[in-house]
Every structure is written in C-alpha cells, then in structure tokens.
Amino acid sequence: MLVDNMMLETIRSLAIVSRAEFLLPNLGSLIMGLAWGATPSTSIGDLAVLIILSFTIINLSSAIGAQANTLSDQELDSRDERKKHLVEATNSFGADHLKKALIIEFILTLILASLFTYIQRKPLLLLLWIAGISLGCGYSLQPTRLKSRNWLAPISLMLVLAIFPVLFAYYTFANELNPFFLISLAGLALTVYGVIIPTETRDYFGDKAMGIKTLTVTLGLVKASILAITLLTTGAALTAIAFLLQFTYSQHSIMNIVLVAIPVAAFFVLKQFAKLYTLSKEYDESNNSGIIREKIVNLSAHNPQWIMVITQTYSAISIILLLSKLLL
C-alpha cells in the first residue's frame, strides 16, 4: 500500500509539472489540424491510428516544454502563491529526477516522431517536430530563454503553441496546403497570443521584479491589454472568415450558421479583457495601488477559463468541418 501511494504521488507530481491542463488545448490543436487536413478518402482505421500517434507526439512534446519551463522558473514560482503547487510538485518529484525524465521523454518522443515520419514518408513532420521542440525548450531554458526577450517571446509562443502543432497534425493527413487553412492558422496564432497576454499580466509584477522582460513588462499593463484586445479581435475575425470561405467553397453554406459561436465566445472573453484594461489604467493613475494590483492579479488568474472558451469554440467548429467532409 505504501509503495502504491508513493507511485501515485510520483505520477501526480509529474502530471502537475507537465501541466496536464494543457491536454485539452493540445487536443484542440489536433482537432483543428485533422479537420483541415483530413480527406473523405481516409479510412476510419487509418484515421484512428494517425490520430493516436500524432496526439501522443504532440502531448509528449508539450509535456517536455512545460517541464523545462517549470524547472527554469522554480525560484520565481516559489514567490507566487498561485504557483507554489508547481514548486511543491517539483520538489516532491525531485529536480534531478525531473531532468532525467526530460531526457527520457525527449529520446522517446524523438523515436516516435522519427518512426511516424518514416511511416508517413513525410520528412516535413520530423522537421516540424524538431523546430517545435527546440523552440519549446529554448523559450524557457538558458542560454536562449526566449520568454525574456521582448518580441521574440510572442513569436516563439505563437509558433510553439499554435503553428507547429497544428501544422504537424495537418500534414499528418494532408499533402497540399489549403489557402483557407493558412488564414485559419494565422487567426489561431493571433488568438493564442491574445489570450496568453493576461497570463503575462498575472505574472507582470513578479517578472518585473525579477528583471524578466516579457512583452507585457516591456509594453506596460495598459498597452499590453490593448494589444490583447486587438489580437483576439483580429484572430477571431480571421478564423471565422477561414471557416466561412471553406464551408462556402465546399458547398456547405448552411454550416455557416455555426460561426456565430465565434463572435459570441470572443465577446465574452473581450469583456474580461476590457476589465483588465480598466484596472490597468486605474493602477497607473493610482500610483501603483496595492489594492488594484491585487484585483489585476486575481482577475487575470481566471485566464485559463477564457482560453478554454475560445479554443473549445474553435475545436467545436473544426469538428463540424470534419464531419461535413466525411459525411456530406
């Protein structure tokens, strides 16, 4: 019983530092790539195998990046009450053990990605994985630590969290590039960083104190809030346009009715962004009020929920696109 409890605690700690909450966003990446890349000629059996393999590679890669970020930010996270669970999980698992786990996971994922590339006979898949995992680790780890390099941080995040995983899933099933898919990918990339900015807002005060120059630290809270609103609005518009063009081109115009979900979801999240903008202005005008600072941190801490609203809306419409390809 004691051994079983220790094993469960080890698994729980690894899941925490691997940020298991990213599972659904990763599933969203797979669904979007699958929906745009799949063709009616793909058999259900082949589809299932490809989905399992690509999703495994995407999730392992995400876990590696999350673990690298947890290790690199351990000292900073120990000062944030909202992130102490990450520090406790790292200590419970053991920092040295986590480093060894990273190496094992990297080797395992490299083998899987190489085999997957060989089976699919698409060298681009391996190149996308190498670029993604390199940026994912380089975002957090020295000597690159892209997260503290101003404009390189958002570019690397958009590539790692949106472009590379969705492209990987897309090219798992497709051989040609759909121009409407490119529009949707651009919309997704802008959306992703737009909804990440409130996360940087939550960490703004700690990052600034530690000299970590994220884009939000560089711009300041007010300008960062404006940027988040602009990116999400533009990203949602591009995504809706891409689906509209695809449904219309494939003569499934009746499906366009579901696209109303995108502005509805975006409006809900934008209302929260507007509150952050208002609080940020009040904070600047109040000569750094501690009360308003706490309100900013508490509000931006709800950002994972806002991310889920947007990404799951995109995923739901992607599922409808997939069904229209396979059934209509």
N, C-alpha and C positions, 0 to 999 in steps of 0.2 A: 504493500500500500504506500509506503514512504517513497519507494522508487517511482511508482506511478505518479504520485503527487509532484515529485521533483521533475519528472518528464513533462507533465502538464504545465508546470510553471515555466520550464525552459521554452516550450512551444509558445506559450502565451507571451513571454518576453520577446521572443523572436518576431512574433506577429506584430507586436506593438512597434518595435524599431523598424520593421519592414513596412509600416504604415498600411495595415490591412484595409483601412478605409479607402485606399486608392483602388480597391478591387472593382468597384462599380464604374468609376471613371475609365479604368483600363478596359472594362467590358464595353463601355461606350465607344472607345477607340476602335475596338474590334468590330462592333456592330456597324459603325459608320464606314469603315474600310470594306467590310463584307457587303454591305448594302450597295455601295457604289461599284464594287469590283465584280461581284458575282454575275453570272450569266445563266439564262434558262437551261443551257446545255450541261451545267454542272450537276452531277448525280448527287442524291441525298447522302449516300455513303461517303463519297469523296468530300462533300461539303463538311460533314461531321468530323472527319479525320483532320482536315485542314484547319477547321475552327479550333479544335482541341490543341493542336500543335502550335499554331500561331498565338493563341491566347496564353499558353504556357510560357512561350518565349517572351511575350510582352510583359507578363506578370513577374517573371523572374528578373527581367531587366529592370522593371520598376522597383522591385524589392532591393536590388543591388544599389540603385541610385538613392533610395530612401535610407538604407543603412549607412551609406557613405556620408549622407547629409547629417544623420543622427550622430555619427562619430565626430564629424568635424565641428558640430555645433554644441557639443556636450557641455562645455563651460558656459556658453551663452544661455543655453536652455535651462541650466541649473538656477539661473537668476529669474526665470519666468515661471510663476506659479502654475500657469496653464500648460507648461511643457515639462513639468517635473516628472510626469509619468514616463516620458521618454528617457530621462536620465535614470530613473529608478529601474526601468526595464533593461537599459544598457548595463547598469551595474549588476543587476540580477543575472543577466546572461553572461556578462563578462566582456570587457572591451577587447581583450586578446582573443577570446573565443569568437567574437563577432568579426574580427579581422580575418580569422581563419575561415569562418563561414563565408565571408565575402569572396575569398579566393576560390573556395569550393564551388560556390554558386556561379562565379564567373566562368570557371572551366566547364561546368555542366551546361550552362547556357550557350557557351561557345560551341560545344559539341552538338547540342540540339540545333542551333542556328545553322551550323555547317551541314548537318545531315538534312535539314529541312531545305536548304538551298540546293543540295545535290538532288534530292527527290524531285523538287520542283524545276530543277535545271534553270534557275534564275539567279545568277551571281549578284544581281542588284539587291536581293534580300539580305545577303550577308553584308554587303556594303552599307546598307541602311542600318543594320543592327550594330555594326562596328562604329559608325558615326554616332548613333544614338547613345550607345553605352559609354563612349568616350566623352561625349558632351555631358551625359548624366552624372558621371563621376567628376569630370572637370568642373562642373557647376559648383561643387561643394569643396573638393579637396585641393590642397596646395600641390604644386605652385600656381596653378591657374586660378582656382576659386573664382569662377566667373560671376557668382552671385554678388560679389562685392565690387564689380567692375562696371558700374553705371549701366550704359546702354547695351553692353554685352549680356547682361543678366536677362532682360526680357527677350532678347533674340534667342538665346540659348534655351530659355524656358519654352518658348513657342515651338522651337524645333523638337525638343525632347518630349514635351507633354502632348503636343498636337500633331505636328507634321510627320515626324519619323514613325511613330507607332501606327498612325492611320495609313500612311503610305505603305508600311510593311504589311498591314492587313489587306490593303487594296491590291497590292501586287502579288499577294498570295493567290488571288483569284483572277486577276486581270493581266493582260499583256499589253494593252494600249491605254493611253491616258485620255480620259474623258474631260473635255474642257469645262463642263459644268461641275465636275468633281473638283477641279482646281479652284473654282470660285468658292465652293463649299469649304474647301481646305483653308483657303485664305480667311473665310469668315470664322471658321473654328479657331484658327490661330489667334486672331484678334480677340475673339471671345474669351479664350483661355487666359490670356494675359490680363484682359479686362477684369475677370473675376478673381485673378490672383492678387491684384493690387491691394484689395482690402486685407489680404493676409500679410502683405508687407506693411500695411498700415498698422495692423495689430502689433507687429514686431518693430515698428518705427522707432520707438523710444529706446528699446534695448539695443537695436542696431546702431542708432546714432551714438549712444553712449560708448559702444564698443568700437566705433570708427569703421563700421561696415557700411560701405557706400552703395546701398541698393538704389534703384532708380527712385523709389519713393523718398528715401533720405535725401537724394540729390535735388529732387524737384520740390520737396516740402509737401505737407499734407494736403493743402488746398489744390495745388496744381496736379498732384497725383490723383485726387478724387475726380477732377475734371477729366483727366486722361482716362480713368477707368470708365466713366460715363460715355466718353467718346468711343472708346474701343468696343465696349459692349454693344452700343447702338449700331456702330458700323458692322461689327461682326455678325450680329443678329440679322441685319438687313441683307448682307451678302449671303448668309446661309439660306434665308428664305427665298432669295432670288434664285439661288442654285437649284433648290428643290422645285421651285415654280417652273424653271426652264426645263428641268429633267422630266417632270410629270407631263408638261405640255408637249415636249418633243416626242415622248413615248406614247402620246395619245391617251393619257390617263388624266386628263384635265380635271375630272371630277375629284381627284385626290387632293387638288389644291386647297380644298376646304379645310384640311387638317393643318395647314400652315398658319392658321390664325393662332395656333398654340404658341408659336414663336414670339410674336409681339406681346402676347399675354404674359408669358414667362419672363420676357425681358423687362416688361413694365414693372412687374413685381420686384425684380431684383434692382432695377434702376431707382425705385422708390427708396430702397435701403441705401443705395449709393448716394442719393441726394441728401439723406440724413447725415451720412458721413461727411459730405461736403459742408453742410451747415455747421456741424460740430467742429470741423477743422477750421472754418472761418472764425468761429467763436473762440476757439483755442488761441489762435493767433492774436485776436483782438483783446483777449483777457490777460495777456502777458503770461502765457503758459500756465493756466489754471490747472491745478491737480485734479479737481473735480471733473472738469471737462475732459482732461486726459483719460481719466478712468472710464468715462462714458464712451470715448472713442475706442478704447481697447475692448470694452465689453460688447459694443455693437459689432465691431469688426470680427470678434470671436465667433459670430454666427455665420461667417463666410462659407464654411463647408456646406451648410444648408443651401446657401444661394448657388453654390457651384452645382449641387445636385439638381436643383430646379432647372437650371439651364442645360446641363449636359444630358439629363434624362429626357428632357423635351426633344433635344436633337436626336437622341437614341431612338425614342419612340417613333419619330417621323422617319428615321432611317429604316426601322423595321417595316413600316408601311411601304417604303420604297422597295425593299427587298421582296416583300410579299407580292407587290404589283408586278415585279419582274418574273417571279416564279409561278404565279397563279393566273395572271391575266394575259 
